[in-house]
Amino acid sequence: TENRSDLEDLHLYATPREQRFRRFASLEFEGQLYMTPYDFIQAVTSDEPKRKQEFCKAKTARENELNQILMETPPVWKGSSKLFRSLNEKGVISYTEYLFLLCILTKPHAGFRIAFNMFDTDGNEMVDKKEFLVLQEIFRKKNEKREKRGDEEKRAMLRLQLYGYHTSTNSVLKTEGEDLVPRSYWDTLRRSTSQALFSDLAERADDISSSLSDTTLLVHFFGKKGKAELNFEDFYRFMDNLQTEVLEIEFLSYSNGMNTISEEDFAHILLRYTNVENTSSYLENMRCSIPEEKGITFEEFRSFFQFLNNLEDFTIAMQMYNFASRSIGQDEFKRAVYVATGVKLSPHLVNTVFKIFDVDRDDQLSYKEFIGIMKDRLNRGFRGYKPIQRYTTFKSCVRKELYSR
């Protein structure tokens, strides 16, 4: 039995993503940790889990309890932008699925087709359960490359918690090009699934499937018997719904039932998962530049984060200005966003963004002032997590002080 000191010690061998998963996961089955849909939502929208003890032991689920949970999982055609909230605690999400869902949250709609094609290894425009389980092997293999060196017993315990096995297993992927270390899990998927086309996956797929417990995602996509197939339209809808649901949750946590959030709350959300040292200067800059609150609607909020998911394409346009030793103004910014991403941002939203990040107040935005910070936000803190204290009242303390002056 693991006590608190054992769990804390094991935490030292985990990567930042593994640590976050272990903090929020509240279920354990046959030694493997799982998140509930509620846990996942908390992990991507909250600084800390609701549970008071960081290293408290996860609840152990029995097989009949797990089966009952999965029986209540709706089919993919019944998906919605409230799926995770409606499932709440009635669902199980593995660590590899957690990584996959994180990938979804940071990808543009144009990339959904690429994601689907990566799983569709036989090119029949449908993805079956065996093809989807390539995900398990690809993410596991990447994790083994990143494992921290140290006590092999501790590392084995960590593998059991995250993947459900005690020792390293053979990969379904070919060995060519294994010296290349992709920058992200998305890159890993993109490169490794093409290798899986020529692997022994077809021969080992049944073994892989039989060694894994079913999860909410597998049942949602492929049915309770695992025989259904997933088409692109349902896959696209699932990814779009998940992005929308997480954004709705973040927006509603600040809107207090209103149709808008304040510009200051918008700034808090943007700066929340960044490594900006002095956030107060950004907030003070915005308060002085936008003295009267107009508010940010959910459509404006959603369009901005759709743009952020296209940040790589926009970065190219921004770099062209930087190569010419130029910063850009608001009109140039809007045009670059639309040309690079196809997203139209409202004039008020663009003005708000400029007031937040234009620290030197020259009404121009430089690469350093914006792109670097937004890359941290896009990755939800895994580049350099630093939670920002938010105000719990509808009007912030600072705003009250300004009104009293």
N, C-alpha and C positions, 0 to 999 in steps of 0.2 A: 504494500500500500504506500502510495506516494504521500508524504507529508508536505507541509508548506515549504520547508527549506529545499526539499527535493525538486519541487516545481520551480522555485526561484532559480535554482542552480541550472535546471534544464533550459530555462528561458535564456540563459547566457549563450547557448549554442544555436539559438534561432536567429534567422535573418529578421529585419524589420517587419516584413509582411507576415512571416510566421509568428512573430511576437504578437502582432495585432490580432491575427486569427485566433491564437491561443487565449488572448485576453477576453475576446468577445464570445468565443464558442461556449455554448452552455449544455451541449449534449455529448454523451460518450456511448459508443456501442462497440463491443468487442475490442476495447482498447483504442479505438479511433475516435478522434474528436470531430464534431459536426456543429455547424451553425444552424440555428433556426432562421427562417426568413426575417423574423424580428431582429435577431442578432446581426444579420447582414446589414439591414437598414441602419441599425445603431452604429455599426462599424464604419459606415461611409458618411454618416451625418453627425456623429457625436465624437467628442474628444475621448470620453471614457465610457465603459459599459455601465449600465444602471446598477449592476451588482456592486456592492461596496468593497468586497475583497478582490484585489486584482488577480490573485492566484487561487481563488476558491475552486474546489474540485467540481467539474462538470457533472450534471445529473446523468446517472447511468440508465440507459433505456433498455428494456427487454425487447426480444424479437417480436412478440405479439403487439407491444406498444408501437414499435417502429412500423409494423405492417398496417396497423390501424391509422397511423398518421398518413402513410402513403396512399391508403384507400381513399382518403378525402382530397387527394390532389386532383385538381380539374385538368381536363385535356387541353392541349395547346390552343385549340380553336375557341376556348372559353377564356383565354388570357385577357388581361386588361391592365391599365396603368395603376390599378389598385391591388394587383395580384399578391405582392409580398405583404401588404398591410392586411389583406383579408385572410391570408394564411396565418399570419402572426407567428405563434409558437408551433403551429401544426405543419412542420416541414423540416427536412434535413438537407444541409448543403455541405459537401465535402470541401477540403482545402483546395483541390485543383479546380473545383467549380467556383469557389470564391475568387481565385485568380482569373478565371475566365470572365466572371461577372464584372470584375474590376476593369478588365480589358474593354468590355462593352461600354462602360460608362465614359471612356475617354476617346471613343472612335466616332468619326463622322458617318452620316448615313450612307455616303458613297462607299465607305469601307465595309458595309454590311454584306454586299455581294461578294467581296473578296473573302470575307470570313466564311461565308457559306461554301464557296468554292473550295476553300482549304479543307473543309471537312468532307466535301463530296469527292472522295478519292477515286470513285469509279466513274464519275462524270455523268451520272444518270439523272441529274437535276433533283435528286432526293438524298437526304442523309439518313442513314439508319443508325441503330444503337452502336453497332460494332465500329462504324466510322467515327462516331462521336467520341468513343472511348480512346481514340488516339490521343485525345486531350490529356488523359490520365498519364500516359507514358511520356508525352512530350514535356509536360510541366514537371513530372517527377525527375526526368533526366536533367533538366535545367537546374533543378534544386540540388541535385547531387554535385553538380559542378560548383555550386555556391556554398556548399556546406562548410561550416567553420570547423577547423581542425581541433582535435582534442580527444576527450574520452570517447572511445568507440561505443561503450555501453550507453552513454548519454545520447549519442547521435542515433543509435538504434532505437532508443526509447522515443526520440523525437520523430523518427520515420514512422514508427507504429502509430503515434498520435495523429500524424498528418496524412499518411497514406495507407495505413492498415496492414503494413508488413514489417517484419523484424529486421530483415537484412536486405541488402541491395539485390535487385533482380535484373535480369538481362533486359535490355531495351528492345523495342520493336523497330528501332530506327537503325539505318545503316551507319557505319562508323566514318564514312567519308565526311571531311569537313568539320569534325568534332572539335578541332582546335579553334574554330571560330566561336566567339562568345557574343551572342546577340545582345543588343542594348536593352531589350525589354521582353516581357512574355509574349507580346504581340509579334515581335520580330521572330521569337522562337517558334510560334505557331506557323508564321508565314514561311519560314525556311524549312522547318522540320517536317511539315505535312507533305511537302513535295518529295522528301526523302522516303516518307512512309509509303508512297505509291509503289516503291520498288522493294519494300521490306517484306518480312514474313508475317505481316500483320494478319493477313487472311487466315493463315494457318494457326495463329495464336489467339485470334479474337475471342473464340469461345472460352479459352482458358482465362483470358483477362476478364471477361464478363462474369464468369462463374466465381472468380476470386473477389469480386467487389460486391458490396451491398448496394441495393437500389437506393436512389435518392429522389428527392422531390423533383429535381430538374430532369432526371432520366424518365421518371414516370410522366411528367408533364409533356415531354417531347415525344416519347415513344410508347406511351400507354402502360398499363399495369402488367401486361405480358411481355413488353419490350419488343413487340412485333411491328408496331406502327413506324411509318417513315415521316420525316420532316421535310416539307417543301420550303422554298425560299420565302414565299409570302408570309407563312407562319413564323419563320425564323426572323424575318425583318420586323414583324409586328412585335415579337417578344423583345427584341433589342430596343426598339423605339419606345415601347411601353416602360421598360426598365429605366431608361434614361429619363423619361417624363416623370415617373413615379418618384425617383430620388430628388429631382428638381422640385416637384410639388411639395415634398416633405420639407426640404430646406426652406422653400419660400414660405410655407404655412407656419413654420416655426418662428418666423419673424413678423408675419402679417397680422397676427392677432385677430383673425376673422375679417380683416379689411381686404379690399381688392388690390392694394398696393403695399409695398414695403418702402421705408424711407431710403433716401440716398445713402444715409449713414449706415443703415443695416446692410444695404447692398455692398458697401465698402467693407464691412465686417466679414461678410461671406466671401468676398474675393480674397481678402488678405488672410483668411483663416488658416489655410494650409500652405503657408509660405515660410521662407526663412528670413523675412524682413525683420531686421532688428528693432527698428523704431517705428512701429505702426502708428503711434500717436501723431507723428508729423504728417502722415498721409491723411489721417482723419481731420486734423486741424486745418490742413490745406483745403480740404473739400468743404468744411464748414464755412470757412471764410469766403470761398468762391461761390457756394450755393447757399446763401443765407435763408432763402425761402424754400421750404420743402414742397416738392411737386409729387414725388413718389415714382416708383418703378413698378410697372404692371408685370403680371406673370408672363405675358407674351414677350415683353421686352427682356425679362429675366431669362426666359427659355432661349430666345434668339441669341443672346450673348453667349450662353454656354454651348449652343450649337456651333457658334463661331469658334469658341475655344477648342472644340474637338477637331477643328480644321486648322489648328494653330501652325502646324508644320508648313502648310501651303502659304499661309499668310506671312510666316517668317521669311520666306523667299522674297516676297514683295517688299517687306520691311528692309531686308538686307540690301536690296537694290538702292533704296534711298540712302542707307548708311554708306554704301560703297561710294556714293556721290557726295559724301560728307554732309548729308542733309537730314534734318528731322522732318517730321510730317505734321501738317495741321489737320483739323477735324475733317475737312472736305476730302483731303487726300486719304485720310484714314478710312472713311466710309467707302470711298471708291476702291481702295485696296482690299478691304474686307469683302466687298461684293464680287470683285473680279476673281479673287483667290478662292472664295468659299461659296459664293452664291447666296450669302445671307445678307439681308438688308437690316441694318441697325437704325433705330429711330434717332433723330437729331438730339433729343434729350438724353438718351442713353449714351450716345457718343460724348456729349458734353460732360456727363457725369464721370465717365471713364477718364476723360482728360483732366478733370478737376481732381480726381483721386491720385493719378500717377504723374501729373505734370508738376513735379516738386519745385522746379525752378521758376514756375509760373510764367513761362514764355509762350504759352498756348501752342506748344509744339511737343510731340511725343517722340522720344528716342528709343532705340532698341533696348538700351540698358534700363530705361525707366519702365518698360512694359513687358517685353517678351520674356526676359529672364524670370521675373516675378510670376508671370502667368504660367510658365512651365511648371513651377512648383505647385501652383493651384490645380493645374490639370492633373497632376499625379497624386493629388489629394494627400500631400504631405510626405510621401515616401522619399522625395529628394531631400527633404529637410523639415521634418514635422515640428511645428511650434504652435500649439493651440493659442487662440486669441480670446481674451476674456470678453464676453458679450454682456450687454446690459439686459436684465430680465424685465424691466419695465417697458411700457410702450414708448415712452419718451426717455431718451437716455439722460443720465445725470448731467452730462455736459450741455445737452440742449436746454435743460432746465436752467442751468447757470446762465446761458446766453440770454434766455428770455427774461431772467431776473435783473440783468444789467441795464 
